[in-house]
């Protein structure tokens, strides 16, 4: 996987993408217990922002990079764009890569709102890796505070 | 009313999750691959292949 991460970092140096941050199951695994996943999800900012303004469609591409399936997901809203531009750094076998911060990962999970996302948000909150004040700010900014209340109101203790 | 026996089980599960969460990232990725292999052993699906680290 380290070669995969090196290639993704190289994509920034080559100007193919402007910024990226690992999301999804691998980002969750960085903060909480390992979860079953098959893709390395990478949120990214396209180098040419004008594409969106001109109405060109952004399509996710799944690529096999150095043997690993990488799902490239264009940053699809303001919350994800913010997460990509303010990442944390993870190290895997001496290779550094950008990963979505725990607060943004929880916020994205709350926004996406599928059952597995809600569970992920609960796990992240339980893990202690989330800065609650930072999360509150993010949720307030993106009108998601109510979703956290719903989760905490309905979270079981299992 | 909560079951005391169930509480003990849930507490142990939370402790195990906390322990796993504290492992180095490299070790966690190894566990992800073990999970993938276990899943492949239960149900073969060519779309979901275990990674080779």
Backbone of each chain as ProteinMPNN parsed JSONL, in Angstrom:
{"seq_chain_A": "XXXXXXXXXXXXXXXXXXXXXXXXXXXXXXXXXXXXXXXXXXXXXXXXXXXXXXXXXXXXXXXXXXXXXXXXXXXXXXXXXXXXXXXXXXXXXXXXXXXXXXXXXXXXXXXXXXXXXXXXXXXXXXXXXXXXXXXXXXXXXXXXXXXXXXXXXXXXXX", "coords_chain_A": {"N_chain_A": [[0.813, -1.211, 0.0], [2.107, 1.138, 0.513], [3.345, 1.971, -1.83], [1.19, 2.676, -3.36], [0.25, 4.896, -1.957], [2.413, 6.562, -2.348], [2.222, 7.025, -5.078], [-0.173, 8.446, -5.208], [0.523, 10.741, -3.8], [2.39, 11.65, -5.596], [0.76, 12.458, -7.636], [-0.108, 14.94, -6.887], [2.247, 16.4, -6.955], [2.74, 16.295, -9.664], [0.732, 17.813, -10.583], [-1.735, 16.784, -11.209], [-3.852, 16.484, -9.49], [-5.226, 18.822, -7.119], [-5.429, 18.742, -4.37], [-5.803, 16.232, -1.802], [-7.435, 13.808, 0.318], [-7.511, 10.927, 2.263], [-10.428, 9.049, 2.739], [-13.405, 7.398, 3.923], [-13.459, 3.853, 4.709], [-10.75, 3.272, 5.265], [-9.762, 5.642, 6.338], [-11.377, 5.715, 8.582], [-10.412, 3.438, 9.859], [-7.933, 4.344, 10.574], [-8.503, 5.912, 12.778], [-10.249, 4.49, 14.444], [-11.206, 1.116, 15.447], [-10.083, -1.552, 13.21], [-11.889, -1.803, 10.134], [-13.897, -3.677, 7.853], [-13.09, -3.242, 4.539], [-12.723, -2.567, 1.037], [-11.747, -0.765, -0.738], [-9.537, 1.968, -1.283], [-10.571, 4.926, -0.459], [-10.404, 8.061, -1.918], [-10.773, 11.367, -1.498], [-10.727, 14.16, -3.602], [-9.524, 17.326, -4.886], [-10.148, 18.658, -7.982], [-7.717, 19.728, -10.368], [-8.466, 21.639, -12.108], [-10.664, 23.858, -11.401], [-12.464, 25.198, -12.944], [-13.896, 23.449, -14.424], [-16.189, 22.528, -13.131], [-17.66, 24.881, -13.029], [-18.238, 25.222, -15.675], [-20.019, 23.304, -16.135], [-19.206, 20.72, -16.669], [-19.339, 17.237, -16.206], [-18.419, 15.58, -13.211], [-16.804, 12.647, -12.714], [-16.53, 9.762, -10.735], [-13.625, 7.762, -10.49], [-12.428, 4.504, -10.518], [-9.388, 3.147, -9.866], [-6.747, 0.805, -10.281], [-4.04, 0.971, -8.411], [-0.797, 0.192, -8.108], [-1.636, -2.334, -7.352], [-3.694, -1.894, -5.578], [-7.137, -1.191, -5.203], [-8.261, 1.958, -5.905], [-10.517, 4.399, -5.156], [-11.385, 7.221, -6.64], [-12.823, 10.099, -5.578], [-14.415, 12.923, -6.438], [-14.332, 15.936, -4.573], [-17.372, 16.593, -3.319], [-19.022, 18.433, -2.131], [-19.282, 21.408, -0.026], [-18.488, 20.698, 2.564], [-16.903, 18.365, 2.214], [-14.955, 19.417, 0.544], [-13.75, 21.203, 2.298], [-12.753, 19.364, 4.15], [-10.816, 18.091, 2.63], [-9.019, 20.136, 2.191], [-7.99, 20.585, 4.658], [-6.37, 18.468, 5.949], [-5.302, 15.63, 8.055], [-2.165, 14.015, 8.8], [-1.101, 10.821, 7.952], [1.074, 8.058, 8.613], [2.405, 5.427, 6.852], [4.386, 2.754, 6.877], [6.7, 4.441, 6.685], [5.843, 6.172, 4.693], [4.254, 9.173, 4.087], [0.886, 10.309, 4.109], [-2.115, 12.068, 3.229], [-4.975, 12.299, 5.289], [-8.435, 12.365, 5.986], [-9.434, 14.434, 8.654], [-10.483, 13.355, 11.931], [-12.709, 14.745, 12.923], [-13.904, 15.819, 10.639], [-14.38, 13.453, 9.302], [-16.31, 12.293, 10.926], [-18.303, 14.242, 10.639], [-18.849, 14.076, 7.895], [-19.791, 11.483, 7.805], [-22.112, 11.788, 9.343], [-23.504, 13.512, 7.695], [-23.815, 11.977, 5.359], [-25.252, 9.736, 6.274], [-26.168, 7.024, 6.036], [-26.918, 3.794, 7.517], [-24.504, 2.513, 8.168], [-22.819, 4.668, 8.147], [-23.777, 6.228, 10.231], [-23.209, 4.556, 12.34], [-20.456, 4.563, 12.142], [-19.914, 7.21, 12.815], [-20.708, 7.223, 15.491], [-18.83, 5.421, 16.56], [-16.466, 6.844, 16.104], [-16.882, 9.044, 17.751], [-16.966, 7.783, 20.239], [-14.381, 6.89, 20.385], [-12.673, 8.847, 21.21], [-11.051, 10.251, 19.561], [-12.036, 12.434, 18.374], [-12.197, 15.918, 18.371], [-14.372, 17.565, 20.23], [-15.212, 20.237, 20.317], [-14.221, 21.283, 17.947], [-15.614, 19.682, 16.162], [-18.228, 20.496, 16.722], [-18.182, 23.094, 15.741], [-17.788, 22.625, 13.0], [-20.107, 21.193, 12.372], [-22.054, 23.065, 12.954], [-21.489, 25.047, 11.08], [-22.133, 23.713, 8.74], [-24.758, 23.116, 8.974], [-25.478, 20.752, 10.395], [-25.826, 20.088, 12.983], [-28.101, 19.122, 14.219], [-28.205, 16.518, 13.358], [-26.21, 15.271, 14.814], [-27.294, 15.412, 17.354], [-29.459, 13.69, 17.048], [-28.128, 11.271, 16.628], [-26.752, 10.944, 19.064], [-28.813, 10.858, 20.811], [-30.014, 8.527, 20.068], [-28.108, 6.597, 20.21], [-26.945, 3.378, 21.025], [-25.376, 1.392, 23.607], [-23.717, -0.612, 22.836]], "CA_chain_A": [[0.0, 0.0, 0.0], [2.926, 2.347, 0.553], [3.581, 2.442, -3.206], [-0.063, 3.326, -3.767], [0.23, 6.216, -1.326], [3.439, 7.378, -3.015], [1.693, 7.424, -6.393], [-1.185, 9.488, -4.993], [1.275, 11.961, -3.478], [3.03, 12.079, -6.846], [-0.265, 13.104, -8.463], [-0.126, 16.365, -6.524], [3.489, 16.999, -7.469], [2.629, 16.392, -11.125], [-0.34, 18.754, -10.923], [-2.928, 16.083, -11.687], [-4.889, 16.904, -8.544], [-4.759, 19.963, -6.33], [-5.338, 18.292, -2.973], [-6.554, 15.004, -1.575], [-7.405, 13.242, 1.67], [-8.113, 9.591, 2.319], [-11.669, 9.009, 3.522], [-14.007, 6.067, 3.957], [-13.101, 2.838, 5.695], [-9.342, 3.337, 5.68], [-9.652, 6.776, 7.259], [-11.989, 5.284, 9.851], [-9.482, 2.484, 10.472], [-6.838, 5.128, 11.163], [-8.924, 6.49, 14.06], [-10.954, 3.54, 15.314], [-10.773, -0.257, 15.194], [-10.111, -1.884, 11.776], [-13.198, -2.145, 9.571], [-13.787, -4.367, 6.557], [-13.239, -2.358, 3.39], [-11.982, -3.104, -0.108], [-11.232, 0.335, -1.558], [-8.934, 3.135, -0.657], [-11.336, 6.076, -0.94], [-9.609, 9.291, -1.918], [-11.449, 12.599, -1.909], [-9.724, 15.05, -4.196], [-9.942, 18.554, -5.559], [-9.606, 18.674, -9.335], [-6.787, 20.829, -10.571], [-9.173, 22.679, -12.855], [-11.964, 24.149, -10.795], [-13.393, 25.778, -13.91], [-14.706, 22.39, -15.031], [-17.516, 22.51, -12.494], [-18.354, 26.099, -13.45], [-18.682, 25.076, -17.062], [-21.044, 22.262, -16.21], [-18.689, 19.405, -17.021], [-19.657, 16.255, -15.168], [-17.292, 14.973, -12.507], [-17.104, 11.226, -12.534], [-15.591, 9.025, -9.896], [-12.893, 6.731, -11.226], [-11.761, 3.488, -9.703], [-8.148, 2.739, -10.518], [-5.885, -0.094, -9.525], [-2.72, 1.594, -8.328], [0.143, -0.703, -7.412], [-2.354, -3.493, -6.815], [-4.783, -1.522, -4.669], [-8.224, -0.445, -5.825], [-8.403, 3.31, -5.351], [-11.733, 5.048, -5.635], [-11.209, 8.677, -6.605], [-14.134, 10.727, -5.412], [-14.271, 14.384, -6.424], [-14.945, 16.579, -3.401], [-18.691, 16.827, -3.917], [-19.751, 19.56, -1.514], [-18.398, 22.299, 0.739], [-17.932, 19.983, 3.716], [-15.824, 17.477, 1.757], [-13.875, 20.286, 0.057], [-13.07, 21.697, 3.495], [-12.024, 18.225, 4.726], [-9.652, 17.823, 1.777], [-8.035, 21.223, 2.299], [-7.488, 20.651, 6.045], [-6.234, 17.056, 6.345], [-4.27, 15.171, 8.986], [-1.13, 13.23, 8.103], [-0.845, 9.484, 8.489], [2.313, 7.454, 8.121], [2.325, 3.984, 6.64], [5.713, 2.269, 6.474], [7.534, 5.605, 6.357], [5.257, 7.024, 3.651], [3.23, 10.06, 4.635], [-0.256, 10.545, 3.232], [-3.147, 12.9, 3.862], [-6.187, 11.574, 5.677], [-9.472, 13.254, 6.513], [-9.404, 14.524, 10.113], [-11.565, 12.608, 12.583], [-13.899, 15.604, 13.06], [-14.546, 15.879, 9.322], [-14.868, 12.104, 8.981], [-17.578, 12.153, 11.657], [-19.297, 15.148, 10.031], [-19.223, 13.503, 6.59], [-20.629, 10.307, 8.106], [-23.431, 12.282, 9.768], [-24.167, 14.087, 6.529], [-24.181, 10.896, 4.434], [-26.425, 9.283, 7.007], [-26.601, 5.625, 5.95], [-26.774, 3.167, 8.829], [-23.082, 2.271, 8.46], [-22.196, 5.964, 8.422], [-24.179, 6.635, 11.587], [-22.438, 3.723, 13.262], [-19.074, 5.056, 12.113], [-19.881, 8.465, 13.579], [-20.766, 6.858, 16.908], [-17.535, 4.833, 16.913], [-15.47, 7.919, 16.149], [-17.142, 9.841, 18.958], [-16.588, 6.953, 21.394], [-12.946, 6.593, 20.384], [-11.908, 9.927, 21.822], [-10.179, 10.89, 18.581], [-12.732, 13.61, 17.84], [-12.221, 17.142, 19.167], [-15.81, 17.869, 20.214], [-15.433, 21.655, 20.018], [-13.991, 21.444, 16.506], [-16.745, 19.041, 15.476], [-19.414, 21.35, 16.884], [-18.019, 24.205, 14.798], [-17.995, 22.112, 11.633], [-21.524, 20.833, 12.217], [-22.819, 24.324, 12.939], [-21.23, 25.702, 9.799], [-22.754, 22.979, 7.626], [-26.157, 22.832, 9.35], [-25.59, 19.318, 10.689], [-25.838, 19.902, 14.446], [-29.27, 18.319, 14.584], [-27.9, 15.098, 13.072], [-25.438, 14.754, 15.95], [-28.244, 15.214, 18.475], [-30.226, 12.466, 16.757], [-27.242, 10.121, 16.845], [-26.449, 10.778, 20.487], [-30.069, 10.495, 21.461], [-30.424, 7.162, 19.732], [-26.984, 5.652, 20.241], [-26.965, 2.382, 22.097], [-24.081, 1.31, 24.29], [-23.047, -1.868, 22.49]], "C_chain_A": [[0.852, 1.27, 0.0], [3.205, 2.891, -0.851], [2.352, 3.182, -3.729], [-0.105, 4.752, -3.221], [1.265, 7.142, -1.983], [2.933, 7.891, -4.361], [0.674, 8.553, -6.235], [-0.509, 10.816, -4.64], [1.913, 12.547, -4.743], [2.036, 12.83, -7.739], [-0.385, 14.594, -8.138], [1.097, 17.06, -7.115], [3.42, 17.204, -8.979], [1.495, 17.327, -11.556], [-1.595, 18.091, -11.449], [-4.116, 16.401, -10.777], [-4.323, 18.018, -7.669], [-4.544, 19.561, -4.866], [-6.128, 17.005, -2.837], [-6.547, 14.673, -0.093], [-8.12, 11.9, 1.622], [-9.349, 9.643, 3.21], [-12.129, 7.571, 3.676], [-13.446, 5.15, 5.032], [-11.664, 2.904, 6.163], [-9.107, 4.521, 6.608], [-10.243, 6.392, 8.613], [-11.048, 4.353, 10.6], [-8.297, 3.204, 11.123], [-7.215, 5.601, 12.574], [-9.569, 5.484, 15.017], [-10.444, 2.123, 15.032], [-10.855, -0.568, 13.693], [-11.514, -2.281, 11.318], [-12.989, -2.802, 8.207], [-14.058, -3.378, 5.432], [-12.397, -2.925, 2.256], [-11.366, -2.014, -0.982], [-10.51, 1.346, -0.682], [-9.681, 4.329, -1.245], [-10.494, 7.333, -0.822], [-10.484, 10.444, -2.397], [-10.395, 13.507, -2.515], [-10.362, 16.299, -4.772], [-9.331, 18.531, -6.948], [-8.704, 19.882, -9.512], [-7.484, 21.98, -11.293], [-10.568, 22.892, -12.284], [-12.963, 24.664, -11.821], [-14.315, 24.727, -14.514], [-16.123, 22.391, -14.455], [-18.337, 23.719, -12.956], [-18.892, 26.001, -14.861], [-19.669, 23.92, -17.243], [-20.531, 20.9, -16.658], [-18.956, 18.439, -15.877], [-18.37, 15.76, -14.514], [-17.649, 13.517, -12.272], [-16.049, 10.577, -11.661], [-14.901, 7.962, -10.746], [-12.274, 5.764, -10.246], [-10.535, 3.026, -10.468], [-7.431, 1.728, -9.638], [-4.492, 0.518, -9.543], [-1.822, 0.712, -7.47], [-0.612, -1.812, -6.683], [-3.519, -3.16, -5.892], [-5.885, -0.769, -5.406], [-8.419, 0.905, -5.134], [-9.613, 3.971, -5.996], [-11.52, 6.553, -5.514], [-12.575, 9.342, -6.613], [-13.94, 12.243, -5.406], [-14.968, 14.968, -5.196], [-16.289, 17.146, -3.843], [-19.524, 17.888, -3.223], [-18.775, 20.357, -0.64], [-17.735, 21.589, 1.912], [-16.741, 19.116, 3.297], [-14.645, 18.309, 1.236], [-13.051, 20.81, 1.24], [-12.208, 20.587, 4.117], [-10.74, 17.956, 3.941], [-8.583, 18.898, 1.957], [-7.455, 21.349, 3.71], [-7.288, 19.226, 6.586], [-5.28, 16.843, 7.516], [-3.262, 14.366, 8.165], [-1.036, 11.863, 8.768], [0.459, 8.977, 7.904], [2.105, 5.957, 8.015], [3.667, 3.528, 6.085], [6.587, 3.406, 5.924], [7.011, 6.471, 5.218], [4.16, 7.87, 4.301], [2.12, 10.277, 3.616], [-1.283, 11.383, 3.987], [-4.392, 12.064, 4.128], [-7.178, 12.587, 6.236], [-9.387, 13.257, 8.043], [-10.629, 13.846, 10.705], [-12.854, 13.435, 12.67], [-14.65, 15.68, 11.73], [-15.114, 14.512, 8.93], [-16.221, 11.864, 9.671], [-18.663, 13.017, 11.012], [-19.778, 14.597, 8.688], [-20.129, 12.289, 6.807], [-22.034, 10.747, 8.515], [-24.21, 12.834, 8.574], [-24.648, 12.988, 5.577], [-25.356, 10.102, 5.004], [-26.925, 7.864, 6.783], [-26.352, 4.967, 7.305], [-25.303, 2.937, 9.161], [-22.347, 3.579, 8.742], [-22.526, 6.43, 9.835], [-23.383, 5.846, 12.626], [-20.989, 4.202, 13.322], [-18.946, 6.332, 12.936], [-19.876, 8.17, 15.081], [-19.415, 6.314, 17.362], [-16.455, 5.904, 17.047], [-15.639, 8.748, 17.416], [-16.705, 9.081, 20.21], [-15.07, 6.823, 21.525], [-12.109, 7.663, 21.07], [-11.0, 10.644, 20.837], [-10.792, 12.166, 18.002], [-12.655, 14.765, 18.833], [-13.653, 17.672, 19.107], [-16.08, 19.333, 19.868], [-15.262, 21.901, 18.515], [-15.145, 20.847, 15.717], [-17.984, 19.928, 15.544], [-19.362, 22.515, 15.893], [-18.31, 23.785, 13.365], [-19.479, 21.832, 11.398], [-22.406, 22.078, 12.143], [-22.704, 24.986, 11.571], [-21.988, 25.043, 8.651], [-24.174, 22.5, 7.961], [-26.396, 21.342, 9.628], [-25.719, 19.036, 12.187], [-26.983, 18.99, 14.886], [-28.993, 16.826, 14.389], [-27.098, 14.472, 14.21], [-26.363, 14.486, 17.136], [-29.033, 13.925, 18.262], [-29.405, 11.215, 17.043], [-27.043, 9.877, 18.34], [-27.689, 10.407, 21.28], [-30.412, 9.04, 21.251], [-29.323, 6.134, 19.838], [-27.144, 4.637, 21.366], [-25.548, 2.248, 22.642], [-23.275, 0.091, 23.871], [-21.658, -1.661, 21.909]], "O_chain_A": [[0.41, 2.33, -0.441], [3.29, 4.103, -1.051], [2.464, 4.178, -4.444], [-0.451, 5.692, -3.936], [1.029, 8.338, -2.151], [3.181, 9.037, -4.736], [0.655, 9.498, -7.025], [-0.913, 11.877, -5.118], [1.967, 13.762, -4.93], [2.419, 13.72, -8.498], [-0.721, 15.404, -9.003], [1.005, 18.144, -7.691], [3.972, 18.169, -9.508], [1.321, 17.597, -12.744], [-2.433, 18.748, -12.067], [-5.242, 16.566, -11.245], [-3.11, 18.142, -7.5], [-3.59, 19.997, -4.222], [-7.009, 16.715, -3.646], [-5.734, 15.207, 0.662], [-9.186, 11.761, 1.023], [-9.315, 10.213, 4.3], [-11.331, 6.639, 3.571], [-13.021, 5.589, 6.101], [-11.378, 2.626, 7.327], [-8.335, 4.417, 7.562], [-9.676, 6.708, 9.659], [-10.898, 4.456, 11.817], [-7.733, 2.723, 12.106], [-6.36, 5.682, 13.456], [-9.453, 5.608, 16.237], [-9.375, 1.951, 14.447], [-11.616, 0.08, 12.975], [-12.231, -2.998, 12.016], [-12.021, -2.51, 7.504], [-15.119, -2.755, 5.378], [-11.458, -3.683, 2.498], [-10.558, -2.304, -1.864], [-10.834, 1.54, 0.489], [-9.453, 4.701, -2.396], [-9.943, 7.632, 0.237], [-10.886, 10.489, -3.56], [-9.285, 13.608, -1.991], [-11.548, 16.335, -5.096], [-8.115, 18.398, -7.083], [-8.903, 20.923, -8.886], [-7.134, 23.146, -11.111], [-11.52, 22.196, -12.639], [-14.173, 24.581, -11.606], [-15.377, 25.051, -15.046], [-17.111, 22.272, -15.179], [-19.531, 23.61, -13.235], [-19.893, 26.633, -15.196], [-20.091, 23.609, -18.357], [-21.323, 20.018, -16.991], [-18.811, 18.798, -14.708], [-17.361, 15.549, -15.187], [-18.689, 13.21, -11.691], [-14.849, 10.804, -11.819], [-15.52, 7.343, -11.612], [-11.665, 6.171, -9.256], [-10.646, 2.562, -11.603], [-7.501, 1.788, -8.411], [-3.846, 0.571, -10.59], [-2.059, 0.516, -6.277], [-0.278, -2.179, -5.557], [-4.251, -4.055, -5.471], [-5.61, 0.176, -6.145], [-8.704, 0.975, -3.938], [-9.71, 4.081, -7.218], [-11.481, 7.092, -4.408], [-13.369, 9.165, -7.536], [-13.36, 12.787, -4.466], [-16.062, 14.538, -4.83], [-16.339, 18.074, -4.651], [-20.621, 18.209, -3.679], [-17.597, 20.017, -0.535], [-16.571, 21.84, 2.223], [-15.698, 19.131, 3.95], [-13.486, 17.958, 1.454], [-11.822, 20.854, 1.187], [-11.083, 20.833, 4.552], [-9.704, 17.632, 4.523], [-7.388, 18.612, 1.886], [-6.532, 22.132, 3.933], [-7.941, 18.821, 7.548], [-4.55, 17.75, 7.915], [-3.486, 14.078, 6.989], [-0.908, 11.759, 9.988], [0.891, 9.413, 6.837], [1.682, 5.304, 8.969], [4.037, 3.874, 4.963], [7.134, 3.311, 4.826], [7.684, 7.42, 4.816], [3.266, 7.352, 4.971], [2.375, 10.413, 2.419], [-1.311, 11.402, 5.217], [-4.802, 11.241, 3.31], [-6.786, 13.556, 6.886], [-9.281, 12.196, 8.658], [-11.679, 13.77, 10.067], [-13.952, 12.902, 12.511], [-15.879, 15.613, 11.698], [-16.176, 14.418, 8.314], [-17.146, 11.309, 9.079], [-19.803, 12.579, 10.857], [-20.969, 14.646, 8.381], [-21.107, 12.094, 6.085], [-23.026, 10.155, 8.088], [-25.421, 12.643, 8.464], [-25.759, 13.061, 5.052], [-26.331, 9.83, 4.303], [-27.995, 7.512, 7.279], [-25.651, 5.527, 8.147], [-24.888, 3.139, 10.302], [-21.367, 3.596, 9.487], [-21.67, 6.957, 10.544], [-22.945, 6.384, 13.643], [-20.375, 4.245, 14.388], [-17.974, 6.507, 13.671], [-19.134, 8.79, 15.843], [-18.91, 6.695, 18.418], [-15.642, 5.877, 17.971], [-14.66, 9.109, 18.069], [-16.14, 9.669, 21.133], [-14.541, 6.666, 22.625], [-10.97, 7.412, 21.463], [-10.258, 11.547, 21.224], [-10.147, 12.885, 17.239], [-13.006, 14.607, 20.003], [-14.097, 18.166, 18.071], [-17.068, 19.639, 19.2], [-16.043, 22.623, 17.895], [-15.602, 21.424, 14.731], [-18.699, 20.093, 14.556], [-20.371, 22.873, 15.286], [-18.985, 24.493, 12.617], [-20.034, 22.188, 10.359], [-23.368, 22.136, 11.377], [-23.696, 25.425, 10.989], [-22.428, 25.71, 7.715], [-24.71, 21.601, 7.314], [-27.375, 20.755, 9.165], [-25.721, 17.879, 12.606], [-26.838, 18.191, 15.812], [-29.477, 15.986, 15.147], [-27.276, 13.298, 14.534], [-26.237, 13.475, 17.826], [-29.244, 13.159, 19.202], [-29.897, 10.24, 17.612], [-27.152, 8.747, 18.817], [-27.609, 9.721, 22.298], [-31.01, 8.392, 22.11], [-29.544, 4.948, 19.593], [-27.439, 4.992, 22.508], [-24.632, 2.926, 22.177], [-22.252, -0.212, 24.485], [-20.978, -2.631, 21.573]]}, "seq_chain_B": "XXXXXXXXXXXXXXXXXXXXXXXXXXXXXXXXXXXXXXXXXXXXXXXXXXXXX", "coords_chain_B": {"N_chain_B": [[-34.999, -1.464, 32.135], [-31.656, -2.486, 32.562], [-29.743, -5.346, 31.57], [-27.474, -6.945, 33.624], [-25.626, -8.874, 32.876], [-25.534, -8.537, 30.117], [-24.493, -5.97, 30.047], [-21.898, -6.432, 30.935], [-20.852, -7.886, 28.802], [-21.07, -5.942, 26.75], [-19.359, -4.027, 27.771], [-16.916, -5.365, 27.638], [-16.714, -5.613, 24.898], [-16.465, -2.937, 24.148], [-14.022, -2.372, 25.336], [-12.343, -4.034, 23.888], [-12.589, -2.911, 21.356], [-11.452, -0.424, 21.857], [-8.853, -1.193, 22.424], [-8.065, -2.267, 19.968], [-8.31, 0.019, 18.426], [-6.175, 1.458, 19.295], [-3.949, 0.332, 18.165], [-0.955, 0.323, 16.068], [-1.122, 1.95, 12.839], [-0.199, 0.431, 10.66], [-0.449, -2.174, 11.62], [-3.188, -2.277, 11.924], [-3.994, -2.195, 9.256], [-3.079, -4.667, 8.429], [-4.872, -6.234, 9.843], [-7.247, -5.487, 8.58], [-6.819, -6.735, 6.132], [-6.816, -9.37, 6.982], [-9.489, -9.54, 7.747], [-10.652, -9.231, 5.235], [-9.788, -11.593, 4.034], [-11.063, -13.452, 5.642], [-13.713, -12.827, 5.051], [-13.727, -13.5, 2.342], [-13.418, -16.2, 2.565], [-15.84, -16.968, 3.514], [-17.7, -16.138, 1.634], [-17.236, -16.332, -1.696], [-16.38, -13.852, -3.933], [-15.612, -12.367, -6.853], [-15.409, -9.64, -7.1], [-14.558, -8.632, -4.741], [-11.607, -8.805, -3.607], [-9.085, -10.013, -1.404], [-6.525, -7.81, -0.254], [-3.07, -7.606, -1.257], [-0.455, -7.093, 0.689]], "CA_chain_B": [[-33.993, -2.009, 33.042], [-30.588, -3.111, 31.797], [-29.259, -6.636, 32.038], [-26.1, -6.828, 34.102], [-24.797, -9.773, 32.056], [-25.338, -7.882, 28.816], [-23.597, -4.831, 30.285], [-20.526, -6.948, 31.011], [-20.449, -8.218, 27.43], [-20.877, -4.691, 26.003], [-18.161, -3.375, 28.299], [-15.758, -6.075, 27.074], [-16.635, -5.26, 23.476], [-15.927, -1.57, 24.064], [-12.596, -2.442, 25.687], [-11.637, -4.656, 22.756], [-12.539, -1.907, 20.284], [-10.475, 0.593, 22.263], [-7.518, -1.786, 22.277], [-7.793, -2.348, 18.53], [-8.17, 1.392, 17.92], [-4.871, 1.972, 19.697], [-2.858, -0.351, 17.461], [-0.332, 1.11, 14.993], [-1.896, 1.913, 11.597], [0.268, -0.699, 9.838], [-1.043, -3.399, 12.169], [-4.62, -2.223, 11.602], [-4.166, -2.562, 7.839], [-2.934, -6.131, 8.388], [-6.141, -6.804, 10.334], [-8.228, -5.286, 7.497], [-6.59, -7.803, 5.143], [-7.315, -10.615, 7.598], [-10.951, -9.486, 7.637], [-10.98, -9.484, 3.827], [-9.577, -13.03, 3.785], [-12.137, -14.168, 6.337], [-14.943, -12.614, 4.271], [-13.596, -14.274, 1.102], [-13.603, -17.602, 2.931], [-17.27, -17.213, 3.734], [-18.428, -15.94, 0.375], [-16.32, -15.967, -2.784], [-16.928, -12.853, -4.845], [-14.433, -11.826, -7.539], [-15.336, -8.173, -6.987], [-13.946, -8.278, -3.461], [-10.422, -9.639, -3.389], [-8.2, -9.552, -0.326], [-5.343, -7.079, -0.716], [-1.755, -8.193, -1.011], [0.375, -5.998, 1.208]], "C_chain_B": [[-32.921, -2.772, 32.253], [-30.177, -4.439, 32.423], [-27.796, -6.498, 32.436], [-25.153, -7.679, 33.248], [-24.506, -9.142, 30.702], [-24.375, -6.711, 28.957], [-22.134, -5.277, 30.312], [-19.997, -7.255, 29.608], [-20.166, -6.947, 26.645], [-19.612, -3.969, 26.46], [-16.907, -4.02, 27.718], [-15.583, -5.733, 25.586], [-16.03, -3.865, 23.297], [-14.426, -1.566, 24.353], [-11.779, -3.004, 24.528], [-11.508, -3.66, 21.598], [-11.488, -0.844, 20.595], [-9.052, 0.088, 22.064], [-7.127, -1.84, 20.795], [-7.554, -0.953, 17.937], [-6.788, 1.951, 18.22], [-3.69, 1.31, 19.007], [-2.215, 0.574, 16.426], [-1.112, 0.918, 13.686], [-1.496, 0.724, 10.715], [-0.386, -2.007, 10.299], [-2.543, -3.446, 11.856], [-4.879, -2.632, 10.152], [-4.012, -4.075, 7.679], [-4.229, -6.8, 8.843], [-7.244, -6.641, 9.278], [-8.086, -6.41, 6.468], [-7.059, -9.153, 5.694], [-8.84, -10.679, 7.52], [-11.392, -9.792, 6.199], [-10.852, -10.978, 3.498], [-10.683, -13.845, 4.432], [-13.441, -14.053, 5.548], [-14.912, -13.436, 2.984], [-13.802, -15.762, 1.369], [-15.065, -17.96, 3.128], [-18.024, -17.146, 2.417], [-17.455, -15.47, -0.705], [-17.014, -14.986, -3.721], [-15.741, -12.18, -5.539], [-14.304, -10.31, -7.45], [-14.591, -7.751, -5.728], [-12.777, -9.206, -3.157], [-9.597, -9.093, -2.219], [-6.965, -8.853, -0.906], [-4.103, -7.915, -0.47], [-0.831, -7.061, -0.559], [1.823, -6.144, 0.748]], "O_chain_B": [[-33.236, -3.593, 31.392], [-30.255, -4.627, 33.637], [-26.98, -5.992, 31.665], [-24.035, -7.267, 32.938], [-23.383, -9.202, 30.201], [-23.536, -6.486, 28.085], [-21.252, -4.597, 29.788], [-18.858, -6.932, 29.271], [-19.153, -6.858, 25.951], [-18.89, -3.379, 25.656], [-15.955, -3.33, 27.35], [-14.465, -5.587, 25.091], [-15.199, -3.641, 22.418], [-13.659, -0.854, 23.705], [-10.685, -2.527, 24.223], [-10.466, -3.574, 20.948], [-10.735, -0.419, 19.718], [-8.17, 0.815, 21.606], [-6.003, -1.501, 20.425], [-6.707, -0.774, 17.062], [-6.285, 2.81, 17.495], [-2.544, 1.692, 19.243], [-2.86, 1.511, 15.954], [-1.691, -0.143, 13.453], [-2.35, 0.087, 10.099], [-0.815, -2.827, 9.488], [-3.096, -4.505, 11.562], [-5.853, -3.323, 9.856], [-4.725, -4.694, 6.89], [-4.632, -7.82, 8.284], [-8.072, -7.534, 9.096], [-9.076, -6.966, 5.994], [-7.624, -9.97, 4.967], [-9.413, -11.737, 7.26], [-12.367, -10.509, 5.973], [-11.681, -11.548, 2.789], [-11.182, -14.808, 3.849], [-14.177, -15.027, 5.39], [-15.926, -14.0, 2.575], [-14.296, -16.494, 0.511], [-15.473, -19.105, 2.934], [-18.874, -17.987, 2.125], [-16.922, -14.362, -0.641], [-18.099, -15.26, -4.234], [-14.95, -11.498, -4.887], [-13.232, -9.755, -7.69], [-14.056, -6.645, -5.657], [-12.941, -10.254, -2.532], [-9.433, -7.883, -2.064], [-6.433, -9.272, -1.934], [-4.076, -8.798, 0.387], [-0.476, -6.183, -1.346], [2.666, -5.313, 1.088]]}, "name": "protein", "num_of_chains": 2, "seq": "XXXXXXXXXXXXXXXXXXXXXXXXXXXXXXXXXXXXXXXXXXXXXXXXXXXXXXXXXXXXXXXXXXXXXXXXXXXXXXXXXXXXXXXXXXXXXXXXXXXXXXXXXXXXXXXXXXXXXXXXXXXXXXXXXXXXXXXXXXXXXXXXXXXXXXXXXXXXXXXXXXXXXXXXXXXXXXXXXXXXXXXXXXXXXXXXXXXXXXXXXXXXXXXXXXX"}
